Amino acid sequence: MSRHDEIRISYKTLGSGFANLYDGIITRSTLLGKLMDSLIWGLNEKRAAKWIDDALFPIPNGFSGKLLEVPVGTGVLTMPLYQSLPDAEVTCLDYSIDMMKNAKKRADAMQLKNVSFVRGDVGELPFADDRFDLVLSLNGFHAFPDKNAAFQETFRVLKPGGIFCGCFYIAGEFGRTDFFVRKMYVPKGFFTPPFETKESLRRRLQTMYPKVKVSSVNAEGIFVCVK
């Protein structure tokens, strides 16, 4: 069973009352979510599963170190993963109280004992230098208002030899998504320009990390770096 399948099963076990539009799009577990995922992001079932699996693949099976997820959002993508990593020490950070409440509700429903929640700003992380073995960021950087600070702070709290991985929207890879981002996501405040392209993201990360891999699935930029 793929991590995408685990996420979908976890989503359905919580019941429709917990669902929201974000979760529906990310997991394709609602009809509206599937329609928007196809219309805006150009994704079918196979490609949607691929970007999730590719973004989470750098996290080793049996990982038992310290992991920071920022932002955690509703936790729909990661709580099933953390359930399979009982020896990991997971810290989930988000600035949005409402999003974090949803993530905590999901963690509580799964009876996760290895996950803690902290409200904070990615541009000024409340953690010591070199604290985490792995920093994960899913679909956050396209929304952060100070992207330079976010890149610097995630680097600062990562241990030497640690992994920084995740994904976010990148421009120039899928025209339909670029259109909706300009016309809908930016005006509504969901996304904040400027946006990286695949090449600008690779160049930025290479100035910080000795090992960098950048790929994409439509407009989802996927990255893994070793400090």
N, C-alpha and C positions, 0 to 999 in steps of 0.2 A: 504493500500500500504506500503510495507516495505521500509526501507531506501535504500536498494540496488536498488529497482525499481525506486525510486526518482532519484538516481544517474544516472541510465541508461537513463532516460528520459531527464535529464539535459544535459547529454553528447550529445545526439542526436540533441537537439535543437540548439547547437552551430555550427553544420555543420561539414562536413568532413575535411574542411580546418584547423580546430582547433585541430583535432585529432592528437595524436602521438602514438608511440608504447606503451609507458607506460600506457597511458589512455586506449588504446585498450585492454591490458592485464588485467588491474585492473577491468575494467567494463565489459569485454567480449562483447563489442559492435562492434567489427570488427572480421572478419573471422580469420585473423592472430592472433588477441588477444585471441580468443577462443582456437585456436590450441596450442599456446604457454602456455596458462594457463593450458590446459589439459596435454600437454606433460611434461612441466617442474615442475608444481606444483601439478599435479594429481587431479585437481579440475573439477567438473562438475558444472552445473548451481546452484544446490541446495547448495553444499558445498561452492561455491564462495560467494553466498548470506549470508551464515551462518557466515563466518569469518568477513565480513563487518558489519553485524548487531550486532554480539557479541562485536566487537571492539568499536562500537559507542553506544551500549546500555547503558553504565554508564552515558552518558550525559542526564540529565533529560529533559523530555518534558517541555517546557516553561522556560528553564534555562535562568536566567537574570543576572548572575554574570560576572566576568572577566575570559575569557578563552584564554589560549595561545596554539596555535598549532605549533609544531616544529618537523620536517620540514613540510612546507605546500605543497611542491611539486607543482603539477599543480592545486591543489585544487579540483580535480575531485571527490574526495570522500566526501569533507566536505562543499563546497559552497552550495549545496542543503540543507544541515542540517542547516547552518547559516541563510539561507533564512527563515527557520521555527522558528528561535530564534531572532526576531527583537529587543528584549530588552537586549540581551547579548552584552557585549563589547568584541569583538574578535580581538586578535592580532595574525597575521600569520608571522612566521619567517622562513627564509631559507637563506642558504649561496649562493645558485645558483641564480644569477640574471635572467637567462633565465627561470628557473622553476617558479620563483616568478612573472615574467612578464605574464606567462601563467595563473597563479592563479589570478592575478589582472584582466586580460582580462575576465576571467570567472566571477569574482565578479562584474565587470562593466556591463557585459551582463545581469546579474541578478539584477542589480541596488541595490546592497547591500550597505547600509549606515552604518552598524554596524561593518564593518571589516576594519582593517588597516594592513599595510604591513611594515615589518622591515627586513632589511638585517642584518644578524648576525650569530655568531658561537654558536652552542649549548653548546660548552665547555666553553664559557665565555658569558653568556647571559647578555644583556644590560638592566637589570631590577633589581629593588630593591627586597630585601628579602620579602617573604610572600605577594607577589603582587596579585597572581592569585588564583581564586577559583577552577579552573580546568586546568590541563595541559594535552594535548592530543598529542600523538606521533604515527603516522601511518607509518609503513614501513621505519623507519629512523635509528634505533639503529644498524641495521646490516651494515649500511654504515658509521656510525660515526667512525673516526679514533681513538678518545680518548673516549672510552665508559665510563670509570670511571668518567671523568669530566662531561660527558653528564648526567649521573645518578645523580651526585651530584648537578649540576646546576638546573636540573628540580625539584629536591627536594627543593633546596634553595628558589626558587621563588614561591613555592606553599604555600598557607596559611595553618596553622594548621586546620585539619578537611577537607581540600581540597582533590580533587580526581585527581589521576594520572592514566591515562588509555591509551590503544592503542594496538599496535601489531607490530611484526617484525619477520623476519626469525629466526627460532631456528633449531639447528642441531640435528640429531638423531631421528627425528620423521617420515621422509619420504625419503627413500634412493635415489629415483630418483632425488628429489630436491637437496639433498646433493651433488650428482654427478655433476649436472649442475652448482651449486654454485662453487664447486672446479674447474671445468674445463672451465667455461665460465665467470661467474659473478666476481670471484676474479681476474683472469688474466686481465679482461677488466677494473677493477677498480670500478665496480658497488657496490660490497660488500667488506667490510674490516674485516678480521679476527682479533682477535679470536671471535668465535660465542658462544652464550649461548645455553645450552640445556634447556629443560623445568625445570628440577630440579635445575640447577645452577641459572636460572632466579628466580625461587621461593626463593631459599636461599638468593640470593643477595637482593631482594626486602624486604624479611622479616627482614633483618638487618637494614633496613631504615624505613619501614612503619609498624605500628601496625596491619593493616588489609590488607591482600594480597590474591588475587585469581588469579591463573594462569591456563589457559586451552590452547588447541590447536586444529586447524583444519588442518590436514596434517602438513606441515612445518611452518604454521603461528602460532606463539606463541601469545596468547592474554592475557592481564593482566589488572587488576584494583586494585588500592591501595588507601587507605585512610590514610592521614598523621596525 
